[in-house]
Amino acid sequence: MQIKVSLIFHKGQQLLINSQQNQNCTVLESDGNSCAIAAAKLIIKQFGSIDITKTSLNKHHNFEKIINWEAYQQTKDSYNYIRELEIYRNPHFYLWTRFFTTAPIWEIEDHTYYIIELIDQDLIYFNFNNRRELNEKHTIEQVILEGQHLKYNRTIIFLCVKDFDQGRYHAPKMYIDTIGLFNGIYRRKQERWLCYNVTQGSYPDEEILKQTNVIIIPGSTSSVYDEKAWIRSLQNFILNVYENYSDIKFMGICFGFQLLAQTFGGIVVPCKNRIKHKGFYYYGNEKLTIKNDFFQIECFKELIQNDKLIINKAHGDIVSKLPEKFINYGSSKTAENEIFISEDLRIFGMQSHPEYSSQQILLFISGIQFAEGNKCFEDYYNDPNNKNFVKEKGDLLGLLMCHKFLQY
């Protein structure tokens, strides 16, 4: 997936031009195909580590609640054996990634623009060599002048389901902003994405729910059967929304997949021989078989039919029984239930992680193996007995399934 990402800075109707004229980059597999992550890497490369908390751009955010600074301080000087992961240990990277999940965007074909308006006090942090008046002849400038980038016609709710003491780690000493990953892959122009940390009791109010199209429940290092108050509260919230807001759909990934199944009467159990700690049991990638009638479902009809899919996995539990009126459309060697959709087409879920690239999954594995004192990643990768890892790139079909459901 090749997407060009550009940063557009302006002050009022003046375009601010950096000495490096071309403020753009291409989304890489290591970015998980996420424009938000690519944009954060781009701004650090071009402007250095600007502390966003000191600028006016911080006015609608509270980054201190988002980032576990104590956990970061404990690990910032370690985990330097993989060069590509250095960016993930930079705290400014996470501040900017989170900013780009709410910054206005506009799309023109395969080009995503992040439109950033600054005020005078911000200019001491950024180096611009000149300004010029916006020219209506240029499409993106006309979008800014007319304020189209500030309008939205859809609302997506993203629920953070990681306990605060877990920070935003997906593996030991690995720090990934999940909402930045989802947002940068799936958000489209004139969409508003709102994030709520349900582990801290934060939920959308009635007015927001009246405007909401989809609620996303992503992965977590918790298990849905854990005796945690926030998990029970989240299940009650889901049932309330399902019963009282008939226009809202739900999409669950990994933990979200399992939680939706459990909430509506399904059964979730630990993977066989699961490692007895908070790590994962299945990680790597695996072949999944898709039922042919999946592609007859209205929202998936435009997808190219394929009975096989390479999925990226990182989980310790599985759904052993689906609720009534939930239909299973995908199975793998390690999990009978991999893809479901409810009969009313309002609930869709995947056990795997289509939002991660295969390269990211490889980095997660190496982090887990190294931090636990096990064999190095190269040994793990080349181990002929590792049957859960097929050494193939994840298929974009899974990502497209999620996209189609969100936009339908």
N, C-alpha and C positions, 0 to 999 in steps of 0.2 A: 504494500500500500504506500504510494508516494503522494504525500500531501505537502504543499508548500505553506509555510507559516510566516506571517509578517507582523511586525509591531508597528502600529501607526500612532505617533504621539502628536497631540495638538493642544493648543491653548486658545480656547474660544474658536475663532475662525482662522487661526494661524496654524499652518503646518510646521512642526518643529523637525528640522533635518539634522541628523547626526553626521559627523564627519565620515562615518562609514555609511555610505549612501544606501547600501542594500541591507536592510534589517530583516533578513528572512533566512529560513533554513528549511530543510526537508525532514519530515517525521521519519524516524528510523525504527527498525524492529526493536532496538534496545529501549526505545521510548514507549514500547507497548502500543504503538500506533496512536499515541495520545498527543494532540496538538497543545494541550495545556502544559504537559511536561516538556515538550520541545520548546515552547515559548519561554518557560522558566530557564531552561538551559541557554537559550539564545540571549536573554537579557543579562544573565550573569557573564556570559562571554563578552558581550559588547560594552556593558557599563560597569562591570565589576560587582562586588557584593554590596549593593545599595541596601541599606536597612529600611525596608518598606514601612516598618512601624514608625519611622520618623517623618514620613511623608503624608500628604493629604490622602493618599490612596488607601490609607489604613482606616479611614473614618467609619467604614461599615463592617469592620472585621475585628475579631478578638483572637489574634494568633496565639496568645499565651494559652488559651484553652484547647487549641488545636494541636499544638506541638508539646510533647513531653520533654521539656528542656533538661530535666534531671537525667533522664535516660540518655539523651543525646550527649550530655557532658561526660557520662560514664564510658561512652564508646567512641567518641570522636577521634581518638588517637589510635584506634585499633582498626582491624579489618581493612588493611591497605594492600592485600595481596592480589586483588583484582582491580586493575586500573580503571575499568569502566564503571566501577562502583563509587569512585571518588565523589562524583556529583551528588550521590545520595547521602553523603555525610556533611554536606554544606547546609547549615540551617536556613540561609537565605534562599536556597533552592525551594524549600517547602513553603516559605512565606510567599514567594512569587507564584509557585504552582497553585496555591490556594487562591491568590488574587485572580489568576487567570480563569478560575472556575466561575467567577462572577463578573469579570470584565466583559463589556459588550463585544460580541463577535459579529462578523459578517462573512458570508461565503460567496465566492465567485468561482464557479466551476470547481477545480481541485485546489483552490487557494483559500486559506482561512486567515482572516485579518483580525487581530486583537486591537481594538480602538481605545486608546488611553488618553484621557484628558488631564492635563496638568494645570497647576496654578503657579503663580510667581514663586512662592516659597519652595516649590518642588525643583525649580531649575538649578538650585545650588547642588543638587545630587546628580543631575544628568548633564552630559556635555553635548550641547547642540551648537553647531557652528553657524546656523542661520535659520531664518524663518521666511515663510512666504504665505500670502493669502491663499486660501483654498480655492481651487478652480473647479467650477461645476462641470467642466467637460470630462473630468475623470470620474469614473463610476464610484469608486470608493469615497472620493471626496464629496461627491453629491450625497451619498448616504449619510456622511457626517453632517453636512450642512442642513439636511432635511430632518436630522434626528431620527432616522429610521432605525439606527442601531440601538436606540434606547427603548424601542417599542417591543412588546412581546405578545404572542398569541397562544402560547402553550406554557404550562408550568409542570416541571418535573420535580418531585420530592426525592431526595437522596437521604437515606437513614444511615447514620454512622453507628455501627454495631460492635465497635471495639472498646473494651473497658479502658478507662483512662490510664490505668496502671500498665496497660499493654502498649501505650504510646500508639504509634502508627507502624509498628514493626510487623512484618509478615514472617520473618525468620530472624534468628539471633543476629543482632547488629545490622539488620537490613531495614531500611526506612523508606517506605513507599507511601505516597499520598493517594489513597484509594479513590477519593472523589475526583482528584485531578486526572486519574486514569480514565474513569468512566466518563467524566465531563468532556475531556479532550477527545474521546472517541465518538461519543454519541450526541453531544449537544449540537443543535443546528441554529441558524440565525433566527432571531425573534423567539427564542425559547428562554425561559427563566428557570434556572436550576437553584433550588434552595436545599441546604443541608441542615439536618437536625441530628444532634447527638442523643439518641434515645437512652444510651447508658447513663446519661446525666439527667434524664427526665425531660429532655427537650422534644416537643412535638409541635407540628403545625396546628394553628387554631382553625376555627370553623370557617372564617373568611378565606383563608388560604386553601383549605380543602375544597371549597366551592369552585375554586379556579384550577384545581389540580387535575392533570390528565393521567399521570402514572406515578406510582411509588416504587422506588428501587430499594431492595434490601440486598446488600452485597455480602462478601465473605467476612468471617470473624474467626479468631482463635478460640472463642468460646464454643461450647456444644449446646445445642438447643435444649437438651434435657438437663443441663446444669440448673441447680436450684438458685437462680439469680432473680431478684425481684424485677430487674429491668426486662428480662426475657418474658416473664409472665405479663408484665404491663404492655410490652410490644404485641404479644399475641392478642390481648384484649383490644388494643388499638386497631389491629388488622381486622378483627371481626366486626368492630364498630363501623369502620370505614366501608367494609364490604357490604354490610347490611344497609347503611344509611346514605352512601354516596355511590349510586349505581353506575356513574360515568367513570369512576376511577378504576384503573387497572393496576395489577401488581406484577413486578418482575423480580424473581429471586435468583441469586447466584450463590452456589456452594452453601454456606450457612443460611442464606436467604431462601434457597431452594428447600433445604431441610426444614426451616422454620415454617414456611408456608404449608408444607406437607403436614407437619405436626399440628399446626393451628387448626387445620380443617379435618383432623381425625386420622392422619397417617401415623406411621411408626418410624422412628429414627433410632439407629443403634450404632455402636462403635464398629469400626472396621475390624475384621478378624485379625487377631494378634496385634492389635494396635499398640504402638509404643506408649508406655504409661507415663507420659508427660504431655505438655501443651504443644509438642511438635506434631507434625503431620505423619500419617502412615503411608498414604499414597501420594507421591509427588513425581513429576516427570510428565510424559505424555503417553497417550494410549489411543488405540483405534476404537471407534464407536460405530455401531450399526444403527442406522436410522430407518424407521418404518416408512415405506413408500407413501402411505396415505398422509404422512405429515405434510407433504407438499401440496395436498389438496385443501388444506386449511386456508381460509380466505387471506389472512395477513401474510402467508408464506408462499402464495402461488407464484410470485414473481421470481423466487429463488430458483437457481438451476438445480434440478433434482440430482441427488447423489445419495447412495445408500451407505456410504462410508464417510467418516469424519475423523481427523486427528484432533484430539482434545488435549488441552493442558490442564493438569490436575495438581491439587495440593489440598488434601482434606483427610480427616481422621474418622469421619462418620459417614454413614450411608442411609438412604431411605429404603427400609426393608418392605414397607407396605404403603401404597398410595391411598389417599382418602377417596371416598366415593365421588364420582363425577369428575375425577382427575384421570387423564389418559396418558399412559407412558408411550413415548415415541422413540426412545433411544436406549440402548443397552451396551455395556462393555463387559470385559472379562471380570472386572473387579466390582461392578455395580450393575444390578439388574435395571434400576431406575436411574436414568441419566438425563432425560428430557421429559417434562410433562407440560400439559396445558389443560385447563379446566374446560368442561363442556360448554360453558358460557363464554369462553375465550377471554375472560378477564384476568386469568392468573397463568403466568408462564414462568418456567424455571429451568435452570440447567445446573447439574452437579459440578460441571467443569468450570474453568475460568477462561472464557473466550476473550476477556479483556486483557489478559496477559499474552505477550508474545512468547514463542518458544525460547527465545534468548533470555527473557526475564526469568522464565521457569528454571533455566539452567543456572542462572545466577543465584536464585533462591536455593537450589539444591547445593551448590558449592558453599553457600553461607551456612546452611544447616550442617553439612558434613564436616566442614572445617571447625565450626564453633563447638561441635560435640566431640572433637578430637578423633573423628573417624578418618578413614582414608581420604586422600585428596580427591578433588572433583574429577580429575582425569582418570583415576582408578575407578571411580564410581561409574563414569560415563562408559568406560570400556569393559565393564564387568559383564561377561556373557550370561551370568545368572540373574541379572536385573531385568526381570520380565515386564516391569511396569514402565520401562523407558524404551521407546521404539526409535529414538534418534531421528525423528522427522519433525519438520516445522509444523506448527499448529495451522489448521485450515481456517481461512477467513470466513468459511461458511457459518461457523458458530457465532462469530461477531455479527454477521449479516442477519442471522436469525433474531438476535436481540434488537438490532437496529429496526428491522421491519416491525417487530412487536411494539416498540416504543413509538414508532411513527404512525401505526395503523389507527 
